[in-house]
Amino acid sequence: VAQHFLVSYHIECTDEVKQSVINTMGTFQDIVAEKCVEYFERYRRQTFVTPKSYLSFIGGYKAIYKEKFANVGSLSERMRTGLAKLMEAEVSVNQLSKELAMKEKDLAVASKKADEVLLEVTMKAQAAEKVKMQVQKVKDKAQAIVDDIAIDKAAAEEKLEAARPALEEAEAALQ
């Protein structure tokens, strides 16, 4: 009976395994029939295994197999999708790693150039500081001379003011 109902039913296995499933279902039916006899002998209550119960057993097997097969198919599809995403990520990571290596090289070159520019700027700043100090020294000397001249000028103007009345008398006397 199982042969008739399961031979056309698709089970994902080899023909030998499918035949073993069919034989096992028949064995289960025989075991249930034996247990019915033992039950009667022990409890004196009659139970029967009918062709309808056997067909129900086969139908239940088909329903459970179909549900589990769909579940496994769904999990398989999710796994395939996940693996595809992982492979995409691997390609992206490899590409980004290459780009990162190139950027690190560019960064090293730029860093070296920046260090050279910084060194040059530092040297120019030091030279400018030296020039500034020299100019400051010259300015300080010039300021000292200007201060001395201002003092001498003030002293000369003081002497001129002191001599002005005598100069005015001498001018008034001539003329």
Phi and psi in degrees as a GROMACS rama.xvg file:
@    title "Ramachandran Plot"
@    xaxis  label "Phi"
@    yaxis  label "Psi"
@TYPE xy
-61.6588  -36.2512  ALA-2
-57.1541  -46.4795  GLN-3
-63.5968  -43.0401  HIS-4
-84.6081  -22.5483  PHE-5
-105.493  -14.1876  LEU-6
-63.4055  -34.0582  VAL-7
-93.3811  -8.49739  SER-8
-79.2859  132.065  TYR-9
-78.6545  118.369  HIS-10
-122.024  131.017  ILE-11
-77.4195  81.6777  GLU-12
-165.286  178.789  CYS-13
-78.183  166.812  THR-14
-63.6796  -34.4669  ASP-15
-65.5267  -43.3289  GLU-16
-66.3594  -39.3536  VAL-17
-62.5929  -42.0802  LYS-18
-64.6724  -35.9222  GLN-19
-65.6042  -38.5443  SER-20
-62.6512  -43.8952  VAL-21
-62.3569  -45.4573  ILE-22
-64.0104  -38.995  ASN-23
-65.7091  -37.443  THR-24
-63.4499  -40.377  MET-25
-64.2051  -40.0124  GLY-26
-62.5669  -43.0645  THR-27
-59.7942  -41.0601  PHE-28
-61.9623  -41.7388  GLN-29
-65.6958  -40.893  ASP-30
-64.1951  -42.1558  ILE-31
-62.5183  -39.8131  VAL-32
-63.2493  -41.9501  ALA-33
-63.3365  -40.9148  GLU-34
-66.8583  -30.9286  LYS-35
-63.4561  -41.5158  CYS-36
-65.8744  -43.7657  VAL-37
-62.5485  -39.6182  GLU-38
-61.9375  -41.9043  TYR-39
-64.6763  -43.1941  PHE-40
-66.6135  -33.0808  GLU-41
-85.4076  -44.8509  ARG-42
-109.162  -5.45267  TYR-43
59.3187  36.8038  ARG-44
-123.828  135.096  ARG-45
-88.6014  129.227  GLN-46
-128.847  153.628  THR-47
-130.677  149.748  PHE-48
-107.154  117.739  VAL-49
-108.772  162.434  THR-50
-59.3354  -31.8892  PRO-51
-66.0965  -40.8147  LYS-52
-66.3893  -34.2541  SER-53
-68.1566  -42.1483  TYR-54
-64.6942  -36.5652  LEU-55
-64.3779  -39.6585  SER-56
-61.5537  -44.7663  PHE-57
-64.8128  -42.726  ILE-58
-62.9687  -40.2813  GLY-59
-63.4122  -40.58  GLY-60
-60.5752  -44.7503  TYR-61
-62.3292  -43.1518  LYS-62
-64.774  -45.6155  ALA-63
-65.5222  -41.7486  ILE-64
-61.6768  -43.8072  TYR-65
-61.9155  -44.3983  LYS-66
-64.1764  -46.771  GLU-67
-67.7132  -36.6497  LYS-68
-64.3386  -41.869  PHE-69
-64.6465  -41.426  ALA-70
-62.2855  -45.6309  ASN-71
-65.0162  -38.7394  VAL-72
-62.4205  -40.9624  GLY-73
-64.2794  -45.6069  SER-74
-62.5047  -38.9052  LEU-75
-63.9119  -42.7382  SER-76
-64.3098  -41.7476  GLU-77
-62.8824  -39.4197  ARG-78
-66.2945  -42.6181  MET-79
-61.3081  -43.644  ARG-80
-62.3287  -44.173  THR-81
-62.2273  -41.895  GLY-82
-65.3267  -39.1442  LEU-83
-62.9297  -41.6967  ALA-84
-65.0703  -40.0397  LYS-85
-62.8802  -39.9687  LEU-86
-66.3614  -40.9693  MET-87
-61.2681  -43.5223  GLU-88
-63.6109  -38.0306  ALA-89
-62.6456  -43.9957  GLU-90
-62.7245  -43.7098  VAL-91
-63.4583  -43.0594  SER-92
-63.4065  -42.0941  VAL-93
-62.3298  -43.1651  ASN-94
-63.3598  -46.0012  GLN-95
-65.2172  -33.9289  LEU-96
-63.9157  -42.3424  SER-97
-62.913  -45.2872  LYS-98
-62.8055  -39.4947  GLU-99
-63.3486  -42.0544  LEU-100
-61.7782  -41.9556  ALA-101
-65.9061  -42.1356  MET-102
-65.4546  -36.7022  LYS-103
-64.3387  -38.8832  GLU-104
-63.611  -47.0183  LYS-105
-60.2755  -41.0532  ASP-106
-64.5202  -39.2424  LEU-107
-63.7058  -43.2246  ALA-108
-63.8297  -45.9184  VAL-109
-64.2481  -38.7484  ALA-110
-64.3517  -41.0664  SER-111
-63.4689  -44.6563  LYS-112
-62.3136  -41.2606  LYS-113
-63.6295  -40.2292  ALA-114
-62.6219  -41.6916  ASP-115
-63.7208  -44.5919  GLU-116
-63.4825  -42.0749  VAL-117
-61.649  -43.3513  LEU-118
-61.3302  -44.73  LEU-119
-63.3061  -43.9964  GLU-120
-63.7303  -40.6484  VAL-121
-62.9821  -43.5994  THR-122
-64.0002  -42.9359  MET-123
-65.3907  -37.3472  LYS-124
-65.8012  -39.5339  ALA-125
-65.7522  -42.834  GLN-126
-62.5452  -42.381  ALA-127
-63.8047  -37.1367  ALA-128
-64.5486  -40.8745  GLU-129
-62.7198  -45.9309  LYS-130
-61.6154  -41.8593  VAL-131
-61.0198  -42.5986  LYS-132
-65.064  -40.2033  MET-133
-65.1063  -43.4339  GLN-134
-62.2787  -41.1704  VAL-135
-62.0047  -39.8524  GLN-136
-62.6786  -46.7901  LYS-137
-61.2409  -42.2718  VAL-138
-61.8427  -45.151  LYS-139
-61.4121  -42.4324  ASP-140
-62.8838  -45.0131  LYS-141
-62.9517  -40.2957  ALA-142
-64.859  -38.6364  GLN-143
-63.5719  -42.3412  ALA-144
-63.5573  -43.2118  ILE-145
-61.7912  -42.0563  VAL-146
-63.1509  -42.7689  ASP-147
-62.872  -43.2725  ASP-148
-62.827  -41.4298  ILE-149
-61.9311  -40.5282  ALA-150
-65.3412  -46.3002  ILE-151
-61.8164  -39.4118  ASP-152
-64.0352  -44.4843  LYS-153
-62.8379  -40.8104  ALA-154
-65.8761  -41.0086  ALA-155
-66.1721  -40.776  ALA-156
-65.6574  -37.103  GLU-157
-62.3726  -44.8261  GLU-158
-65.6539  -38.4383  LYS-159
-63.7698  -42.6708  LEU-160
-65.2926  -37.4971  GLU-161
-68.4573  -33.4639  ALA-162
-87.9185  -9.49255  ALA-163
-61.0894  -44.6071  ARG-164
-60.994  -36.9822  PRO-165
-69.4361  -36.6436  ALA-166
-66.0347  -41.8848  LEU-167
-66.795  -35.6346  GLU-168
-66.1094  -41.5924  GLU-169
-68.5422  -34.7066  ALA-170
-69.6203  -38.7947  GLU-171
-68.2349  -32.896  ALA-172
-70.0568  -27.4066  ALA-173
-90.7746  136.727  LEU-174
